[in-house]
């Protein structure tokens, strides 16, 4: 993180690798400014530290940084997200971003849930979900905090959902 270099790593839940800048590190999760394979910024992801494999400086980091610079895209500043605990991470991300995606890859490897964080009680997060057609569910769902392996927000897909679906009618 202090070197401000692009990193690349793999995770036990994914086949490929992930690339980006580490913006913050907490006791269980770290915050990454995600750089897509198409060399654009694509929001932020918070990964569990224990799931990271093969962490290294991106061997093509200089090329990626040069391409982003020519596109007038710079390393983003750290958003006001608190990594002290999963509870604080979800609450703070929900205050800064209109939609938050939670991944429970040990339960459902290829699925994520996207929505508005409503509350956290008794080890569960209450999430009012937005569907892939940008329609909001009528009632929230609850998910166990201990099952969450990754939290993402501010990405192009989440932004598109919010652009079309707007804010939920509470």
C-alpha positions in Angstrom: 0.0 0.0 0.0 2.7 2.5 0.9 4.5 1.9 -2.4 1.4 3.0 -4.3 2.1 0.3 -6.9 -0.5 -1.7 -8.7 -0.7 -5.2 -7.3 -2.1 -8.4 -8.7 -3.3 -11.5 -6.7 -5.5 -14.5 -6.9 -8.2 -15.8 -4.6 -9.3 -19.2 -3.8 -12.8 -18.4 -5.1 -11.8 -17.1 -8.6 -9.9 -18.6 -11.6 -8.2 -15.4 -12.7 -6.4 -12.6 -10.9 -7.4 -9.3 -9.5 -5.6 -6.0 -10.2 -5.7 -2.7 -8.4 -4.3 -0.3 -5.8 -4.5 -1.1 -2.1 -6.0 2.0 -0.4 -6.4 0.7 3.1 -5.9 -2.4 5.3 -8.0 -3.5 8.2 -7.8 -6.5 10.6 -9.8 -8.8 8.3 -10.5 -6.9 5.0 -8.5 -4.6 2.7 -9.8 -2.0 0.3 -8.8 -2.2 -3.3 -9.3 0.3 -6.1 -10.1 -2.2 -8.8 -8.6 -1.9 -12.3 -10.5 -4.0 -14.8 -8.9 -6.1 -17.5 -10.0 -3.4 -20.0 -7.8 -1.0 -18.0 -10.5 1.3 -16.5 -11.2 1.9 -12.9 -14.2 -0.2 -11.8 -15.1 0.8 -8.2 -13.8 -0.6 -5.0 -13.7 -4.1 -3.5 -13.0 -5.2 0.0 -11.5 -8.6 0.2 -10.8 -10.8 3.1 -7.0 -10.9 3.8 -7.1 -14.6 4.5 -8.4 -15.4 1.0 -5.5 -13.8 -0.9 -3.0 -16.0 -2.8 0.0 -15.2 -5.0 0.2 -11.5 -4.1 2.8 -9.5 -6.1 3.5 -6.2 -7.8 1.7 -6.3 -11.2 4.4 -7.0 -13.8 2.6 -4.8 -16.3 1.9 -2.1 -13.7 3.9 0.6 -15.5 2.0 -0.1 -18.8 -1.4 -0.1 -17.0 -0.5 3.2 -15.1 0.6 4.8 -18.4 -2.6 3.7 -20.2 -4.8 5.1 -17.3 -2.8 8.3 -17.3 -3.3 8.8 -21.1 -7.1 8.2 -20.4 -6.9 10.9 -17.7 -7.7 8.4 -15.0 -5.7 8.6 -11.8 -5.4 6.5 -8.7 -8.6 7.3 -6.7 -8.5 8.6 -3.2 -9.6 6.3 -0.4 -13.4 6.6 0.1 -14.6 7.1 3.7 -15.0 3.5 4.4 -14.1 2.0 7.8 -12.4 -1.4 7.7 -12.3 -1.9 11.5 -14.9 -4.6 11.3 -17.4 -6.1 8.8 -20.2 -4.2 10.5 -18.4 -0.8 10.2 -17.4 -1.7 6.6 -21.0 -2.3 5.5 -22.5 0.6 7.4 -19.8 3.1 6.1 -19.9 1.8 2.5 -23.7 2.1 2.6 -23.4 5.7 3.7 -21.0 6.7 1.0 -22.4 4.7 -1.9 -26.0 4.1 -3.0 -25.5 0.4 -3.6 -23.3 -2.2 -1.9 -22.7 -5.7 -3.2 -22.0 -8.6 -0.8 -20.4 -11.8 -1.9 -20.8 -15.0 0.0 -18.5 -17.2 -2.1 -18.3 -20.1 0.2 -22.2 -20.3 0.1 -22.9 -19.2 -3.5 -19.6 -18.9 -5.5 -21.0 -17.3 -8.6 -23.5 -14.9 -7.1 -23.6 -11.6 -5.3 -26.4 -9.6 -3.7 -26.6 -5.9 -4.4 -28.7 -3.4 -2.6 -29.1 -0.8 0.1 -27.7 -1.6 3.6 -30.6 -1.0 6.0 -29.4 -2.4 9.3 -27.0 -4.7 11.1 -28.2 -6.7 14.1 -27.3 -10.0 15.8 -24.6 -10.8 13.3 -26.7 -10.2 10.2 -27.0 -7.5 7.6 -30.4 -6.4 6.3 -30.1 -5.6 2.6 -32.9 -4.2 0.5 -32.0 -5.7 -2.9 -32.1 -4.4 -6.4 -32.6 -7.0 -9.1 -30.6 -7.4 -12.4 -33.5 -5.5 -14.2 -33.0 -2.6 -11.8 -36.3 -3.2 -9.9 -36.3 -3.1 -6.1 -37.5 -5.9 -3.9 -40.4 -5.1 -1.6 -38.8 -6.5 1.5 -35.2 -6.8 2.7 -33.2 -10.0 3.1 -30.8 -10.8 5.9 -27.4 -12.4 5.5 -25.0 -13.7 8.1 -22.0 -11.4 8.4 -19.6 -14.4 8.9 -20.5 -15.6 5.4 -19.4 -12.4 3.6 -16.1 -12.9 1.7 -16.1 -9.7 -0.3 -17.9 -6.3 -0.3 -17.9 -4.1 -3.4 -19.3 -0.7 -4.3 -18.9 2.2 -6.7 -18.4 -0.1 -9.7 -19.8 0.4 -13.2 -22.5 -2.3 -12.8 -23.7 -1.0 -9.4 -23.7 2.5 -10.9 -25.8 1.3 -13.9 -28.3 -0.4 -11.6 -28.7 2.8 -9.6 -28.9 5.0 -12.6 -31.8 3.0 -14.0 -33.4 1.8 -10.7 -32.9 5.0 -8.7 -33.4 5.0 -4.9 -35.8 2.5 -3.3 -39.3 3.6 -2.3 -39.1 3.2 1.5 
